[in-house]
Amino acid sequence: LRTLLTLRQQRQDFSFESAHIIERSTSNWSSAMTLSKGTSSDIAIGDCVVNEEGYLVGVITDAGLTWSTVTTILDTDSQLGAKVFRTGEVTGAMQQGRLKLSYLSDESGLVNGDLLLTSGLGGYYPSGLGIGSVEEVRTDDNGLTKYAVIAPLVDMNQLTEVFVITDFDIVD
């Protein structure tokens, strides 16, 4: 409860609902968790899920009355815009296993250790949620584009409780 209180004090623009993880489903291509709360607790498809530190876990993709499913950022179908904390540069989409930040421009100043946050563009994800840090920047096999390999800030295997953001202020 102290952790949630700290998180609520840091992000007063969010409304949270805590939930326990009751099941995990993981393969080479997918990563999902079933939560102990659903639509009766105002959880809806499209809501973001974070850990106690406010780092992004994933998004609600299915919901019943007393349960919901979160597809994690490690799922190959997960995509979102990211902002580099150090430079403020907005770029790419995450996908393909570990985390892959694609569509980097040639002028990208991304370096190992850079922290990536959600950009908040489009109003789908709140801005400023921690996603991961850059492990390395690589060039695609075609030699034309760059991408970054990202280490997520959340260890999905260690989670027992998460917080669903049921409402947030959209910042333009």
N, C-alpha and C positions, 0 to 999 in steps of 0.2 A: 504493500500500500504506500510506503514511503517513496518507492521508486516511481509509482504512478503519480503521486503528488508532485514530485520533482518534475516529471515530464509535463504534467498539466501546468505547472508554474512557468516552465520554459516556453511552452507553446499554448498560450491562452487563446489563440485563434482556432484551436482544434477542440472538437468534442470527441471523447474517447469512450470505448466500451472494452473492458478486459475480457479475455476468453482463454480457456485452457485448450491446448492441443490434445485431441483425443485419438488421432490417427495420422500416420504419415504414409505417403505414397511416392516412391522415388525410383526412377530408372535412369538410363543414360540420357533420355530426352525430356523427361518430365519430372517435375518436383511440386508436390501439392501436400497440403495438410488439411485435416478436418478439425474445425473448431467447435467448442461446446456451446456456442451461442449463435442465434440466427435472427430472422426477421422480427421475432417477438422482442428482441433487444435493439431494434432499429438498425440492424446490420443489413446492408443491401449490396447487391452486385455492383462492383466498381469501387467499393470502399477500399482505401489503402490500409495495410496492416504493417505495424512497426513493432520493434522490441522495446524493452524498458528504457533504452537510451535514445529512442526516437529514430533508429536506423531502419531503413526500408526492408521489410520482409517480403512483401508481395501485394497482391490485390485479390479481393473477393471475386470469385468467378461463378459461384453457385451458392444458393442460400435456401434453407428450409426454415420452418418455424423455430426449431431449437438447435440448429446446426448450420454451419457454413463451410465452404471450401475456399482456401486461399491458394492461388497459384503463386509460387515463390518467384523471385527474380532469377533463380537458377534454372527455371523452365525455359526450354529453347524457344517457346512462343512468346516469352515476355519481351516487351519492347517499351522503352520510355526515353524521353529526352533527358540529357544530363548537362550539368553545368560544372565547370572546373572551379573549385573553391578559390585557388590561388589567383587565377587570372580572370574569372568571371565568364570565360568562353563557354558558349552554349553549343553543344554538338551531339550528333549521333543518336543511335539506338542500341540498347543492350540486347544481346541474343547469343545463342550457341554455347550451352554448357556453363563453364566456369563463369565468366561474364566477358563479353566482347563488346567493346565500344567501337562501332564502325563509323564510316563516313567522316573520318578526320580530314581536315583540309591540309594542304601542303604547308600552310603557314601555322599550323597548330603548334602551340608552345607546350604541349603536354609532355611531362617528364615523370620518371619513376617516383612514386610516392605522392603524386597529386591526389587530393581528395575529390571525389565526385559526389555531387548533390543532385537531387531532382530539380529540374529547371522550373517547374510549375507552368510551363507554357501549355496553353490549351485548357487549363483548369481541371485536367483529369487527375493529376497528382498534385498535392501541395508542394510548394517550393521549399527548398532547404533541407529535405530529408537526406541523411547520409546513405549512400549506396555502396561505395567501395573505394579502394585506392589503386592507383596504377602500378602494376607489377612490371610491365614493359610495353614499349611501343614497337610494333612490327610493320613490315610492308607485306601486303597481300602477295600471293603467288604470281599474280599478273604483273607485279612490279609497279603498278600505277597508283594504288591507294594505300593509305596507312590505317591501322587499327591499333587499339590498345587492349591488353589483357588486364582484367580488373579482378582484384581480390575482394570479395564481398566483406562488408563490415560485420555481418551477422553470421554466426556459425549456426546454420539451420538445425544441425543435429543436437545442439545443446538447449534449444528452446523448449520450454514447457508452458509458458504463458506469453501471450501477445496482446497487443492493443490495437483495436480497429478504430480508425479515424472515421467517425460517422458523419462529421460535418467539419468544414474548414472554410476560412475566408479566402476567396480567390483574389490573388494579387496580380494586377496587370503590369 
